[in-house]
Amino acid sequence: MKFYLLSIFAFFLVTFSVNGSNGALSEEVYWKSKLPHTPLPKALQELLLSENAGNESRFAHAKDILESKDSCFHYVKPYGKAHEIDKKIDISNKTTIYLLYNNLHPYKMMNLSLTKSIKGSKFLPRKIADSIPFSSNKSRDILDYFSIKPASKEAQIIKQTIKECEAPNIRGEDKYCATSFESLVDFVTAKFGKNVKAFSNEIEEEIKKKEYTILKGIKMIRDNPIVCHKQRYKYAVYYCHVINATKAYMVPLIGDNGSKAKAVVVCHSDTSAWNPNHFAFQVLNVKPGGPTICHFLNNDAIVWVST
């Protein structure tokens, strides 16, 4: 199966390279056909395969997946505890993406880690992504395809990502897991049409941990946007969702070394349906249905609004 799919991938990679117009990748052509007035965000452009991509460059290595952050929000009720895989959580760690809305103001200082959720995975062409199983019922086939040992932590992460995608929506949520660039674009345009604007973090340098101060000039982007989080997986998969009672903001920051950034912050005023064991509740010492909770996004997350 693995050899067969890799052969198909090589065929389509050549075909898509030939069919690109003026050297553009097929994904870029697709983007322009669906979202002609929206610039392609850098965060997504970096995930497209180049024409000279090697056979293994599209897949994340085990180290990338194991060391990456949990990118999904882990509030779904069916899971007994948030962060099932990463059980050792140090809530005394001063680095956190979470804060209460009342603390989202100028001069607030935070230790942040504004990085990508996972660096090694790229988008697969849609026909290839659709040919690879993405289902809990096919987990053994998926692990065999990627030569992952069933008892490994990497296998647990792969299974958990799929489980999160398959879990029922929480109240007020509409979600979709996009396994290709084209399916991501299709979900956004199905919700908002062709007049769309995309936002992501804008930073001068990516550092795992830095003390930032919020500056004046916080701007609300829109309420109830589509938020897409990059998942821990062997190739690029995005967990996209729209949640009621949600607002997105663009927040200017300055680091302790003088570097500047603009980060996207999403705030949720209704947390009553979240998992009671959600990490945010532990960090902020609040309960479901309590005060509005905000969180910074990873650098490869995208926020979409209609214009």
Wavefront OBJ file of the C-alpha trace (Angstrom):
o trace
v 0.000 0.000 0.000
v 2.745 2.436 0.950
v 4.694 1.887 -2.285
v 1.503 2.240 -4.326
v 0.546 5.556 -2.711
v 4.050 6.961 -3.057
v 3.981 6.084 -6.744
v 0.679 7.895 -7.144
v 2.094 10.867 -5.277
v 5.106 11.072 -7.596
v 2.798 11.016 -10.625
v 0.573 13.799 -9.338
v 3.519 15.880 -8.181
v 4.863 15.904 -11.731
v 1.407 16.547 -13.183
v 0.687 19.480 -10.876
v 4.086 21.014 -11.536
v 3.485 20.890 -15.286
v -0.047 22.273 -15.003
v 0.939 25.286 -12.891
v 0.529 28.588 -14.708
v 3.654 30.766 -15.017
v 5.459 28.545 -12.524
v 2.756 28.892 -9.870
v 1.909 25.824 -7.814
v -1.503 24.306 -8.458
v -2.577 25.242 -4.928
v -1.814 28.893 -5.635
v -3.868 28.726 -8.812
v -6.716 27.136 -6.856
v -6.494 29.860 -4.221
v -6.781 32.613 -6.842
v -9.786 30.933 -8.425
v -11.616 30.696 -5.086
v -10.327 33.792 -3.266
v -9.244 36.230 -5.987
v -9.237 39.261 -3.681
v -7.431 37.684 -0.722
v -3.616 37.539 -0.469
v -2.310 34.053 0.318
v -1.100 34.163 3.960
v 2.576 33.450 4.475
v 1.685 30.858 7.103
v -0.094 28.786 4.424
v 2.313 29.535 1.600
v 5.144 28.020 3.639
v 3.233 24.721 3.775
v 2.989 24.257 0.009
v 5.273 21.750 -1.664
v 7.870 23.239 -3.956
v 8.385 21.699 -7.383
v 11.731 20.297 -6.231
v 10.420 18.773 -3.009
v 11.983 15.424 -2.144
v 9.946 12.301 -1.441
v 10.214 12.682 2.346
v 10.040 16.481 2.657
v 6.240 16.524 2.766
v 6.010 14.438 5.953
v 6.888 15.448 9.497
v 9.491 13.348 11.278
v 8.705 11.726 14.612
v 10.779 14.360 16.421
v 8.677 17.162 14.908
v 5.431 15.614 16.099
v 6.708 14.694 19.558
v 8.221 18.119 20.229
v 5.407 20.175 18.728
v 2.755 21.896 20.797
v -0.750 20.602 21.231
v -2.487 22.747 18.650
v -6.102 21.723 19.136
v -8.080 23.357 21.885
v -8.855 20.225 23.931
v -12.210 21.345 25.264
v -14.299 18.482 23.878
v -16.341 16.702 26.556
v -15.875 13.060 25.430
v -12.241 13.146 26.537
v -11.849 12.389 30.205
v -8.893 14.700 30.670
v -7.388 17.405 28.540
v -3.917 16.607 27.197
v -4.370 12.855 27.513
v -1.071 12.171 25.802
v 1.060 14.840 27.432
v 0.158 13.900 30.990
v 3.018 15.687 32.683
v 1.806 19.297 32.720
v 3.571 21.870 34.848
v 0.921 24.504 35.551
v 3.540 26.497 37.452
v 5.311 27.122 34.132
v 5.062 30.848 33.545
v 4.807 30.448 29.776
v 1.179 30.246 28.697
v -1.016 31.285 25.785
v -4.034 31.835 28.054
v -5.262 34.976 29.798
v -8.528 36.419 31.006
v -10.178 39.051 28.821
v -9.847 41.594 31.643
v -6.051 41.232 31.317
v -6.019 41.874 27.576
v -4.867 45.476 27.799
v -1.771 47.635 27.157
v 1.235 47.169 29.454
v 0.211 43.627 30.401
v 3.373 41.478 30.441
v 3.342 37.811 29.433
v 5.852 35.032 28.872
v 4.812 33.726 25.461
v 5.993 31.064 23.069
v 5.003 32.372 19.637
v 6.106 29.506 17.413
v 4.655 27.114 14.885
v 2.665 24.200 16.264
v 4.598 21.748 14.083
v 7.336 22.568 11.586
v 7.917 19.466 9.521
v 4.611 18.784 7.770
v 3.473 20.144 4.397
v 0.189 20.020 2.521
v -0.282 17.022 0.263
v -2.017 17.423 -3.098
v -5.712 16.850 -2.540
v -5.936 13.603 -4.529
v -3.075 12.134 -2.533
v -4.449 13.282 0.823
v -7.863 11.857 -0.068
v -6.264 8.515 -0.947
v -4.674 8.115 2.507
v -7.094 6.919 5.235
v -7.975 9.455 7.929
v -10.264 7.564 10.268
v -10.076 5.843 13.644
v -11.402 2.721 11.949
v -8.328 2.717 9.703
v -5.742 3.590 12.362
v -3.742 0.394 11.813
v -3.524 1.077 8.067
v -2.394 4.649 8.766
v 0.334 3.531 11.163
v 1.513 0.862 8.716
v 1.624 3.410 5.907
v 3.880 5.723 7.916
v 5.863 2.833 9.468
v 4.881 3.951 12.993
v 4.996 1.436 15.832
v 1.491 1.023 17.366
v 2.770 1.314 20.945
v 4.783 4.491 20.336
v 3.907 7.985 21.568
v 3.878 9.136 17.940
v 1.116 6.616 17.241
v -0.861 7.933 20.209
v -0.603 11.471 18.883
v -1.734 10.422 15.388
v -4.740 8.590 16.849
v -5.592 11.485 19.173
v -5.576 14.010 16.329
v -7.986 11.865 14.329
v -10.169 11.318 17.410
v -10.427 15.073 17.962
v -11.475 15.551 14.352
v -14.143 12.858 14.680
v -15.494 13.990 18.057
v -18.977 15.562 18.131
v -19.179 19.336 17.968
v -19.561 21.105 21.263
v -22.578 23.367 21.651
v -22.363 26.367 19.330
v -19.490 24.951 17.274
v -19.244 24.128 13.575
v -15.992 22.334 12.804
v -14.121 20.589 10.003
v -10.699 18.967 9.680
v -9.029 19.872 6.392
v -6.494 17.323 5.186
v -5.455 19.333 2.120
v -4.983 22.942 1.096
v -7.943 22.763 -1.275
v -10.318 21.326 1.322
v -9.298 24.100 3.727
v -10.118 26.742 1.112
v -13.415 25.010 0.305
v -14.517 25.067 3.947
v -13.772 28.780 4.273
v -15.516 29.755 1.033
v -18.538 27.571 1.852
v -18.960 29.588 5.065
v -17.960 33.077 3.984
v -17.955 33.138 0.179
v -15.187 34.715 -1.917
v -14.880 37.984 -0.010
v -12.615 36.864 2.797
v -9.692 38.234 4.766
v -7.130 36.035 6.525
v -5.098 36.917 9.621
v -2.149 35.236 11.300
v 0.693 36.214 13.614
v 3.259 38.693 12.312
v 6.570 38.355 14.133
v 10.135 39.456 13.451
v 11.692 36.349 14.949
v 10.367 33.039 16.198
v 11.589 32.211 19.682
v 10.239 29.486 21.931
v 10.000 31.676 25.018
v 10.133 35.427 25.461
v 8.692 38.084 27.709
v 6.324 40.288 25.732
v 4.468 43.441 26.699
v 1.122 44.260 25.105
v 1.173 47.679 23.438
v -1.563 50.175 22.679
v -3.550 49.615 19.505
v -5.438 46.375 20.174
v -7.957 45.970 17.343
v -10.919 43.644 17.166
v -10.863 41.655 13.931
v -14.412 40.284 14.012
v -16.756 38.182 16.084
v -17.419 34.500 15.327
v -14.541 34.067 12.842
v -13.296 30.794 11.408
v -10.201 29.736 13.342
v -7.943 27.057 11.865
v -5.334 25.319 14.052
v -2.547 23.233 12.536
v -2.561 19.744 14.029
v 0.121 17.318 15.110
v 0.218 14.966 12.160
v 2.552 13.533 9.539
v 1.308 15.990 6.888
v -0.527 19.305 7.158
v -3.978 18.929 8.727
v -6.017 21.878 9.988
v -8.758 21.786 12.619
v -11.088 24.617 11.549
v -14.082 25.754 13.544
v -16.554 28.544 14.122
v -17.716 28.950 17.728
v -20.493 31.204 18.946
v -19.641 33.951 21.439
v -16.098 34.272 20.097
v -14.143 37.385 19.114
v -10.711 37.703 17.497
v -8.233 40.537 18.093
v -4.949 41.664 16.591
v -2.635 42.503 19.483
v 0.634 44.481 19.122
v 3.521 43.241 21.260
v 7.104 44.165 22.034
v 9.630 41.633 23.280
v 12.133 42.148 26.068
v 14.850 42.446 23.395
v 12.950 45.135 21.472
v 11.567 42.878 18.745
v 7.997 43.668 17.719
v 5.136 41.378 16.829
v 1.447 41.370 16.076
v -0.343 38.330 17.442
v -3.866 37.040 16.959
v -5.816 36.519 20.181
v -9.149 34.688 20.287
v -11.540 35.260 23.197
v -14.404 32.978 24.232
v -17.163 34.453 26.400
v -19.076 31.157 26.736
v -16.966 28.283 28.097
v -19.816 26.349 29.677
v -19.523 23.478 27.164
v -15.748 23.053 27.524
v -14.099 20.069 29.135
v -13.890 20.864 32.885
v -10.292 19.562 32.798
v -9.252 22.010 30.079
v -5.725 23.280 30.718
v -6.931 26.917 30.582
v -9.086 26.406 33.656
v -6.077 25.071 35.560
v -3.814 27.927 34.501
v -6.331 30.715 35.126
v -8.010 29.105 38.150
v -11.532 29.512 36.786
v -14.370 27.136 35.925
v -16.524 26.425 32.849
v -19.074 29.163 32.292
v -16.922 31.680 34.154
v -15.137 34.794 32.869
v -14.151 35.249 29.219
v -11.009 33.278 28.357
v -8.587 34.449 25.664
v -5.653 32.686 24.064
v -2.845 33.550 21.669
v -2.581 31.508 18.469
v 0.396 29.618 17.111
v 2.203 31.156 14.137
v 0.724 28.642 11.688
v -2.881 29.194 12.823
v -5.188 31.233 10.567
v -8.213 33.400 11.396
v -10.719 34.079 8.609
v -13.451 36.725 8.443
v -15.905 37.718 5.721
v -15.558 41.155 4.207
l 1 2 3 4 5 6 7 8 9 10 11 12 13 14 15 16 17 18 19 20 21 22 23 24 25 26 27 28 29 30 31 32 33 34 35 36 37 38 39 40 41 42 43 44 45 46 47 48 49 50 51 52 53 54 55 56 57 58 59 60 61 62 63 64 65 66 67 68 69 70 71 72 73 74 75 76 77 78 79 80 81 82 83 84 85 86 87 88 89 90 91 92 93 94 95 96 97 98 99 100 101 102 103 104 105 106 107 108 109 110 111 112 113 114 115 116 117 118 119 120 121 122 123 124 125 126 127 128 129 130 131 132 133 134 135 136 137 138 139 140 141 142 143 144 145 146 147 148 149 150 151 152 153 154 155 156 157 158 159 160 161 162 163 164 165 166 167 168 169 170 171 172 173 174 175 176 177 178 179 180 181 182 183 184 185 186 187 188 189 190 191 192 193 194 195 196 197 198 199 200 201 202 203 204 205 206 207 208 209 210 211 212 213 214 215 216 217 218 219 220 221 222 223 224 225 226 227 228 229 230 231 232 233 234 235 236 237 238 239 240 241 242 243 244 245 246 247 248 249 250 251 252 253 254 255 256 257 258 259 260 261 262 263 264 265 266 267 268 269 270 271 272 273 274 275 276 277 278 279 280 281 282 283 284 285 286 287 288 289 290 291 292 293 294 295 296 297 298 299 300 301 302 303 304 305 306 307
